[in-house]
């Protein structure tokens, strides 16, 4: 059992293998179920219990990341709560509990423009396969983020608007400022991947090491991803105008 909670071996997790595809397929299946049975879920007397349970899972999954790092003896300064995915999980949990539009605005774009990279190239778990706790912690936290977003869209008819993107971008800028300060004052810190890439192949590996250029390029990419995340709603609104 101790081996399950220990750190894994270098290269244990491989991209685009069964261990990578199964969680993503599970996520797609759950999202399909949410939209197919949205009316039934909405009409449940204990619908709020579903949101409470999912929120609990999200917050516990994020907290367990820090517990695990302490368990394996990792340097806590390298694992401060300054990550997009971590904050998406926390804010997503409170979004489910409160059903606040502002929290949805932030979480929607954080997830679809930020956390999506973690699903495609989960570089932070390349040393941890299905035989280790960190593998399950990572996937439970990240899948629950997307489940929460699509739950609010399907069941509670939440949707973003143009102001939502600016709210989320403002929150991201604040987090970026904090990350830049911490990276500059803690040797080897690399929060939000602003200093360099992490171990393992990542979609960010092509970025230059110069901080200024890195921020400009990452900002441009994020802006494009925000637009892509909002594009389905632009198309939907145009279609509705044509019908009316």
Buried (B, 14 or more C-beta within 10 A) or exposed (E): EEEEEBBBEEEBBEBEEEBBEEBBEEBEEBBEEBEEEBEEBEEEEEBEEBBBEBBBBBBBBBBBBBEBBEBEEEEEEEBBEBBBBBBBBBBBBBBBBEBBBBBBBBBBBBBBBBBBBBBEBBBBBBBBBBEBBBBBBBBBBBBBBBBBBBBBBBBBEBBBEEEBBEBBBEBBEEBBEBBBEBBEEBEEBBBBBBBBBEEBEBBBEEBEEEBEEBBEBBBEBBEEBBEEBBEEBEEEEEEEEEEE
